[in-house]
Amino acid sequence: MLELYQFELSHYSEKVRLILDFKGLAYRKIEVTPGVGQLELFRLTGQRQVPVLKDGNQYIADSTQIAKYLERKYPDRPIIPSDPKQRAMCLLIEEWADESIGIKSRKALFGALAQSENFRKSLLPMATPDLVKTLVGAVPNDVLKVLGFGVGYGPDVVKSAEEDLKQDLEALCLLLAESPYLVGDQPTLADLAVASLAMLLKFPDGPYLELPATLKGKGIPGLGDNIAYQPFFEWRDRLYAQYRKPVTGVSTVGSAPTSIQID
């Protein structure tokens, strides 16, 4: 069976999970423990980032490279069109989604975490003791904003990301207004990438992720709850209902609790 080394809250891991489900491929999730687990991943693959797909003795890193590998190795239910123009558009949209929605949604999420005690506590792993949740929630918002400066996520960066994401969501709503898919008349890698990478903007309201019930259907204020962008999230939810398989078991986890770190 295919094995996916992942973080449950990594939207790039979610991109691979959606692709695997769309292609009908069985796989096992292996939750990577930050620190020691990433060192083991580095020993196996030469890098620490997730997702990494293991197929037999082969390890494939990076969500885009994994998508291309799966398309070559398991060509049933193709996700990259054969028509040259559609193929080009599909690959362009996938790359744009990685670099725009993928990166900017992290910054917007950090901004939401810095403003909301309840949001911070909800994003902790479900097995986190209540005392730890209380301590995390009690961290002053101003402290988190200072930490944001240290990692390049200051208020101006967060605000710029949010404005860019509003433009992205508006554009996606327009593209999908008269077409069920972004490229052609069938789902492609473009659709799967955009839908999955929007996970951090608004979590799917369904049994697709190992998340606290309080987070399902919730998102970043001003983005996930903005009525102007609901057509996009409704499209994403329809895609999930049709192709994303419900969670039926528990991930294989490393030697420490699952982290909310997103790589």
N, C-alpha and C positions, 0 to 999 in steps of 0.2 A: 504494500500500500504506500502511496505517496505520503510524505511527512512534511508538514509546514511548520518551520520554526518561526515563531510569531510573538507579538504582544497583542492581546485581545483588543486593546484600545488604539492600536495602530491602524490608521486609515489606509496605509499602503498594504498592510497585511489583509485588511478587509477587501481591498481590490483583488488580491490573489484568491481569497476565499470565494468571492462572487464569480470570478472566472472559472474556478474549479467546479462550483455548483452549476454554472451555466453549461459547462461541458459534460456534466454528469459524472465527474471523476471522484471516486472515493478517496478520502485523505484523512490523516490523523493530525490534530493540532498538538504542537509541543510548545508550551509557554516558556519563553526564555526568561530566566531569572536575571534581572539587571546585576551587573558586576560579574559574579562567578559564572553565570550562565553565558554571558557575552564573551568571556574569556574562552570558554569551551567552544563557542561558535566560531571564534577567531581561529582556534586550533584546527577546526574542521574545514573552514572555508577561507581563511585569510582576511576576514573582515568581521566587524561586530554588529553591523546593522541588520535589522529584520525588515522584510521577510526573507527567508531562505527556504527554498524547496529542495527536498531530498527525494531523488528518484533512483532507486537502486543504490549504486555507489556514486552517483553523480549529485553534486550540490550546485544549485543555481541561485545566485543572489540578485537582488533588485527586482522590483515588481514588473517593470517593463521587460526585462530580460526573461523573467519567468513566464510572462504572457507569450512572448515570442517562442520560447522553448515549448510550451504546452501546445501552441498552434502547430509547430513542426512535428512533435512527437505524437500528439493526439488530435489529428485533423478533423475528426467528427465534430459537428456543430461548430463550424469555423467562426472566428471572431474578427478576422482581418479580411476585408473584401478582396476578391481577385481582380475586379475592375480597377484599372490604374488610378483613375481620378478619385474613386471612392476610397481606395487603399490609401492614397496620399492624404485625403481629408481625415480619414480615421486616425492615422498616425500623428497628424498635426494636432488634432483635438486631444488625443491621449497625452501627448507631450505637454500641451498647454495646461491640461488638467493637473498633471503632476507638479508643474512649476508654479501655477497660479493658485488653484483651489487647495492643492496639497500643502503648500508652504504657508499660504496666508491664513488658512483656517487654523493652523497651530497658533499663530500670533493672536488671532481673534479669540480663540479659546482661552489663551493665557489671560487676555484682558477680562474675560468673563469670570475666570477663576479669581482674579485679583479683586473683583468687585462683589463676589457672592460667597458667603460662608457656606450656605447650603449646597451650592454647586460644587464647591471644593470637597465637601464631605461625601456627596453622592458619587463622585468620580473615584473614590477610593475603592479598592477591591472589596467584594462582598464579605470576605472573611476577616476584614480588618476589625480589631477589637473596638468597642465603643469608646474606650478611653483615648485611643489613638485618633479616632474620628473627632472627638471633642477637642483634642490638642490642635489638630490640623485646622479645624474650623475657627479656633480661637486666634490663629495667626492674624495680626492686624493687616488690613488691606494695604496700608501705606508701606508695610514691610515688604509685601509681595511686589508692590510697584518698584521699590528700590531694587529688589532682586531682578525684576524685569530689565532694568537698565543694565545690570551686570551681564545678562545673556542676550542683549540686543533687542529686548522686547519692551522698550520704554513706551510711555503713553502715546507719543507721536507715531511710533512704528505701528502700534496696535490700531490706532485710529485710521492710519493710511491703509492698513490691511482690510479693515472693515469697509472702508469706502470702495476699495477695489473689488471686494467680494460682492458688494451690492450691485456694482456694474456687471460683474460676471453672472450673477443670478438673474438680473434683468435680461441680459443677452440670451441666456439659456431659455428663459421663459418665452422669448420671442422666437427662438429657433424651433421650439417644440410646440408652438401654438397651432401649427398646421401640419405637423408631422409627428408620428409616434416615436421616431428615432432620429438621432442626430445625423446619421449617414445611411442613406438607402432605406429599404423597407424591412430590414431585419436588424436585430440588435447586433452591435459590433463592439470591439474593444473600446471605441470612443464612448459608447453608452455605459459600459460596465465601469470604466475608469471614472467618469464624471459622477455616476450614481454612488459609487463606493467612497470616493474621496470626499464627498459631501457629508460623510458620516459625522464628522466633528461639528458641522454646522447645525445639524439636527439629527439626533439618533433615530434610527428606524423604530417605528411603533409596532414591534412584532418580536417573535421569539428567535431572533437571528444572532444575537450577541449575548454573551454572559455578562449582563449588566444588571444593576439594581433596578427594580421595577419603576422607581421614581425617576429614572433617567429616560425611559423609553418614550419616544415622541417628543422629548424636550431638546432644546437647542440653545444656541447663543442668542441672547436678547438682541432684538433689532434685525436679526437675520433669520433664525429658525422660526420665529413667531410673527414675522412680517407678512401680512396678508398678500402683499404684492408678489411675494415669491412662492406662495402656496402652490401655484400650478406646477412649478418645478418639483417641489417635494412630493406632490401627489403623483407626478410621473415617476419619481424615484421609488415611491412606495408600491406602485403598480408593477414596476420592473422587479422589485424584491419579491412581491407576492407570487410572481410567475416563475422566477428562476432561483431565488435564494432559498436554500434549504434551512428549515428550522433547526435550532440547536437541540440535539437529542442526548448529548453526553457531556462529560467534563473533560477539559483539556488535560493532557499529561503535563504536569508542572514540575519545574526544577526544585532546588533545595530551599527555596525561600518563597514567600507569598508573591503573587502576581503584582507587578508594579504598574502604575498609571503612566510611566514614562513612555513617550511616543517617539520612535525613531523612524 
